[in-house]
Amino acid sequence: MELKGKRFLVIGGAGFIGSHTVDELLKEDVKEVIVYDNFCRGNPQNLQQALQDPRCRIYDVGGDILQSDILQSAMKGIDGVFHFAALWLLQCYEYPRAAFNVNIAGTFNVLEACVQQNVKRLVFSSSASVYGDAICEPIDESHPFRNTTFYGATKIAGEQMCRAFYHRYGLPYVGLRYMNVYGPRQDYKGAYIAVIMKILDRLDQGLDPIVYGDGSQSYDFIYVQDCAKANLCAMKAQTTDEFYNVGTGIKTSIKELTQLLLQLTSSNASIQYKKAGLTFVKNRVGCPKKAQRELGFRYSVPLPEGLKKLIQWRRQDQKQTTTLPS
């Protein structure tokens, strides 16, 4: 779909990937970008720069995907929708009923509203969690679903609902299966934070980083701005009723990641190894070829550069937080 002159609704647009997608949209000649967010996970500060653009605004009566009437109202006159709103992996683990309500029933509400408001195209945020542990490397989009988590189950359900709505109502869509996304605006203050932030927390406190197991667990780390660009590629593409990996195809172990963070922070700390606890996935690296071929998406930020940007942002954000008036 051509972006020029179009209106877009970004559901979960104040969140981590959503806010970066808003920024990327505003680099295009779009007519309007509306952020629909209940700020449960999203942060208004993530939109500070975007809201200086007169084409961008927050939907003014709230933004919960469980409120289907408000969702319907927000979609009036919208050309394209990006759907990011979801409970995260550990939230789904601890609160499976809430996971069902938000990630499954909420996604149904989004799809229903898209059909009723004649939205031209939807980009759905799925996850590499649908694959579970890899049985072959790298994982391509034909890899079987081996998920064992509530989060992955909700994403599989979301994908299948997208497909059903396409075949029943003709709603054009593309689904994106993100690998391990990292970068600026990633939560480091809440209860559910990613491994990179946990390592940096330890280093900030003058403590040795802890690696559970032998550190051989390996993942595909993709910078958040690249992830946002993949969303725009998906909105622009001609393809529909398809799912794509969003990753680099590069394998990085947790041990390698930790060593890189020690190097980038000039830390003299040593890695401490502890017995592995709860681990959902031990090995997952995606094949990026289908997204390159059909969406024209290629990652551009290598891991050392992306981590350096993340560390710089985190330090600046911590500084701003500590200087805010009480």
N, C-alpha and C positions, 0 to 999 in steps of 0.2 A: 504494500500500500504506500502511495506517495504521502509523505508527511506534511508537505507544504500546505498551509492554510487549513489544517485539520485541528480538531479539538480532541484532547486525550484526557482520560481519567486514570489516575495512578492510584490504585487501591493498595494501601499500605505504603504510601509515598513518602512518609516521614521516617521510614525505617532505614535499615542499613543499605540494602541494594536498591530499594525504592527511591530513596532520596538522590542517589547517584544517577539513577535513570531519569529523574526529573531534571537534573543538571544537564544531562546529555540531550534530552528533548529540547531544552531551551537554547541549545546551540544550533538547532534546526529552525527553519522558517515556519514554525507551527503557529496556529492562531491562538490556542489557549491550552494550558496544562492545569488541571484541577486535581488537587491532592485530597484523597478520601482516606481518612485515618482516625482511629479512636484514641491514638496516642497511648495505647497499652504497652506496646513495645517501641513505637516510633517516638522520636524526639523532635520537638519544634525547632531546636537549635540546628538540626540537620538541614533545615530549609531556610536558614537565615540568608544565605546568598541568593537562593532561587526566588524568594519572595520579593527581592528588590526589582525583579523583572515584572512589569505590569501584566504580562501574559500569564503569570502564575498566581494561583490563589488556593487557599484551603477551603474545601466545601464547608459552608458556614453553619450547618446544623448538625454537625457530627459526622462520623464515618464508620459505623459498625456494620459489618457484613451480615450480622444476624437481624438487622432491621431492614427487611426487604423493601418496605415502602420508601424509606429514605434513600436506599440504594437505587431504586427505580427513578426517583426524582433526580438524583445526581447524574444519572446516565442520559438524561434527555438531551438530545442534540450532540451526543458524543460519537466520534468516529471510531476511535480505538481505545481499548482498555488493557492496562497492564495489571495483573492480579498477583500481588505479593503477600497479602495478608494471611498469616498463619501462626499457629503456636509452634514453637521450636522443638527440637528433638527431645531435650530433657523435660520440658514442660509437658509434652505428650506422654512421656514415660510416667511422670508423676500424676498427671491429670487426664487419663484416657477419655473420660466422658467429655471434658472440655475440648479435647482434641477432636473428638467426633463432631461436636457442635460447631466449632469454628472452622476446622479444616475441611470437613465434609459437607455439613449442612450449609455452612457459609459459602462454600464454593458453589454449591447448587444454586444458592440465591444469586450469586454473581452471574452464573451462566443463564439463569432464567431472565434476569434483568437485561442482559445483553441481547437475548432473543426478542424480548418484548419492546426494547427500545431501538431495535434495528442497528445495533452496533456492527460495524463493518469488519472488525478483526479483534481478536483477543490473544494476548500473550500470557500464558499460564506458567507460573513459577513452580516447577516440580523440583526434584532433588535426585542426586545420585544414590540417595538412601533406598530408592526402589530396587537397586541391584543387590544390596547386601554385600557380603564378602565375595570377592572376585573368584571365579573358577578358571578364568583365562585373562591374560593381559595383552594389551590394554583392553578395557571394557568398551565394547561398541554398543550401539543402541539395540542390537538383537540379543544381547546378554539376557539370560532368564532372570526374572524377579526372584531373588532369594532373601528378600527383606524379612526381618524378624521383629521389627519395632512398630509401635503404634504410629509414630511419625511417618515412617515409610509406608505403612498401610494407608494412611490418609492421603499421601501423595499418589499412590497407585489408584485409589478411589477417585481422586481428582482428575487424573489422566483419563481414566475410563469414562468419567462423566463428560469430559470435554469431547471425547470421541463419540459418545452417544448423542450429545447435543448437536454435533456436526452432522451425523447421519440422520437424525430425526428432524432437525430444524434448519440445517444448512449453515450453522454458525462457523465461520472460518476461524481457525485458531492454530497456534503453534505452542508446543510445550517445551520448556527448557529444563534440563536436568543438570543443576549446578553441582560441581565438585566442591572442594573445600574453599569457600570464599573468605578472603581476609582483606583488611585495609582500613583506611580512615573511617571513623564513625562506627566502627565495630564496638559493641558493648563491652566495657571492661569494669563496670560498676555493679551490675546486677547479679542475680543468683546463678544465672545460666551463661557462663562465658566460655569462649573457645580456648583451645590448648595454647595458642600463641599468647593470649592475654594472661593465662595462668603462669606461664613461664616468665613473662615480663613483670608480673606482680611480685614474684619471688625475687627477681633481680633488683627491683625497686626497694625491697625490704632488706637487701644485703644478704639474701639467703641463696643457697645453691638451688638450681632448678631440679625438679623431681621428674624423672621419666619412669613410667610404670611398665614393667616387663623389660625386655632387652633393648627397646628402642627401635626395633626393626619394622614396626608397624609403618606402612607406607601409604601416602595419599597424594592427591593431585591438587596443589594449591593454586588458586586463580585469583588475581587481583580484582577488587570490587569494581573499579572503573572499567576494566575489560568486560566484566560481567554485565554492567550497565550497557555497554556498547553492543553486546550480544543481544540484549533485549530490543534495541533499535533495529539491528539487523533482522531479527525475527519479525518485527512489525512491518518492515519494508519488503520482506521477501514475498515471492509469489506462491511458495509452497504452503500447503495446509494439511491438517490432520496428520502431523508428523511431530516426533520428539527428537530433541538434539542434546547431546552432551555439551556442557560449557566448561571447558578445562584447558589445560596446557598439553596433556599427554606426557608430562614429565613426572617421574616417580621420586618422591622425597620422603625419607624415613623420619620418624620423630627424633631420632638421634641426630641426624643431619640438620634438621630444622633447629634443634636446640643449640647445636654448635654454631650455626649461622647467627642466631640471636646473640649468643655470647660474644661473637666476633663483632657484630654491628654495634653492640652496646659497650664495647671495650671492657668487658667484665672478666675478672679473674676467678669467677666462681667455677665450681666443678659440678658435673652432672652427677646426681645421686639416683641410683636405680632402686626401685621398690617393686615388690610383688604386684603383678597386674591385678586391678580390680575390675569394675564394670567396664567392659569394652564392647561397643555395639558392632564395630567393623574394624578389622585388622589390616585390610589390604584393599585399596580401591584407587585405581588410576584410569582415567577415561581416555578413550580414543577421540580425538578432535576432528577427524577427517570428514565426517558427514556434515558437521556444521560449517567447515571450511568450504566444502563443495556446494552445499545447497543454500546456505545463509550468507556466505562470504565473510564469515567471522573467523578471525585469527587473534589469538592473544598477543599483546604487545609488551607487557611489563614482566620482566623476569623476576623470580622470587627475591633475590637479594635487593633489587631496586624497590620492589613493592614493600618489603619488610622495613627498609630504611624510611620510606614515606610514612608507613604506619607508626613507627617509633617516633618520628618527628611530630606527627599529628597528635599522638598520645601525650607527649611531653607538653605540647602547647595547650592541649585541652585540660590537662591537669593543672597547669599554671593558671589558666583562666578560671577554673573551678575554685582554686584556693584564694583568688583575689576578688571573687564575687562578694558583694555586701551581704551580711547576715541579716 
